[in-house]
Amino acid sequence: MTPLRAASIAVLVTLGALSGRAVAHSLSPALLEIDELAGNRLAVSWKMSIYQGPGVTLRPVLPPECVPETEPSETAGVDSVTARWTAHCGPGGLVGRDVGVDGLATGKTDALVRVTLADGRVVQGVLRGSEPRLRIQERPRRIDVIRSYAKLGIEHIVTGPDHLLFVFGLLLLVGSPGLLVRTVTAFTVGHSITLSLAALGLARVPSRPIEVGIAASVFLLAVELSREAGPRATLMRRAPWLVAGLFGLLHGLGFAGALAEIGLPAGEIPTALFAFNVGIEIGQLFFIGLVLAVGRVLAWLAPSSLSAARWFPIYAMGSLSALWCIERTLALVAPSW
């Protein structure tokens, strides 16, 4: 049994066990939006659900130096009320000051805060009863941007079983170390291109079709791995680097969806984008190294009689990706499914 085949079962079990996390709340969170205007003024929008518990009063809190200029103008929605007003603050703006919401602990709900500063930077966060204030920090240093976005890239790739399963399939497909390096590099170049284009707003594709395409790429790779080598090699086996690069374009759009949820810091967009890409590569290389290391250990421990088990990871990979294809296609054509 080869090292890669020996590591397959352990890797696939781990990938199959990964699942998303969801947090549900009985009440819709409140939303506080603040825009810095010229002349040390603020435009404030406060949206709150009409369904509140008895005795619960949620109230937005601005810095003490911020004095309302106008009376709140309320607009009623189906299940919420939105109040808008302007305020005048002292010199220096909101940087270094706190904004927040009172009453969250009693109401047992959350509040979303989004602050757009005069320099274009957006600061956002989630407030809870235990953390009812958000400190508006100074513009982050470049090294802090690199560190935080590289960490986000690592976290995204290591918690993305479909991306990792595709990389795992490339390891099974490619035999020689030199060809493996070219193949993984092509995949990296492919997803870096579309990730950058999408993050910069130059390529906009709906996320659900992309998720279906990513699952299909894993399935097609599993189908190729299940075939016995014939007299005429397929394109995927003759030039795996080319196929990896093309599928990398697709996976990059998936990475961009996660980056869009996080956002890019104004003034440091190229740095943050580069760091996120580097983080993805660090996580990818760590995964490859882990698979190779575990494979060598299991190949040394496993008896030769288990060589027939080499088909298990391929069929497991195909079954799991087929399930993703079905689930994501149903979610695409019937969102309420």
Sequence and secondary structure as in RCSB ss.txt:
>XXXX:A:sequence
MTPLRAASIAVLVTLGALSGRAVAHSLSPALLEIDELAGNRLAVSWKMSIYQGPGVTLRPVLPPECVPETEPSET
AGVDSVTARWTAHCGPGGLVGRDVGVDGLATGKTDALVRVTLADGRVVQGVLRGSEPRLRIQERPRRIDVIRSYA
KLGIEHIVTGPDHLLFVFGLLLLVGSPGLLVRTVTAFTVGHSITLSLAALGLARVPSRPIEVGIAASVFLLAVEL
SREAGPRATLMRRAPWLVAGLFGLLHGLGFAGALAEIGLPAGEIPTALFAFNVGIEIGQLFFIGLVLAVGRVLAW
LAPSSLSAARWFPIYAMGSLSALWCIERTLALVAPSW
>XXXX:A:secstr
  HHHHHHHHHHHHHHH        SS  EEEEEEEETTTEEEEEEEEES   TT   EEE  TT EE S  EEE
E SSEEEEEEEEE  TTTTTT EEEEESHHHHT  EEEEEE TTS EEEEEEBTTB EEE      HHHHHHHHH
HHHHHHHHT HHHHHHHHHHHHH  SHHHHHHHHHHHHHHHHHHHHHHHTTS    HHHHHHHHHHHHHHHHHHH
HS   SS  HHHH HHHHHHHHHHHHHHHHHHHHHHH   TT HHHHHHHHHHHHHHHHHHHHHHHHHHHHHHHH
HS GGGGGGGHHHHHHHHHHHHHHHHHHHHHHH TT 
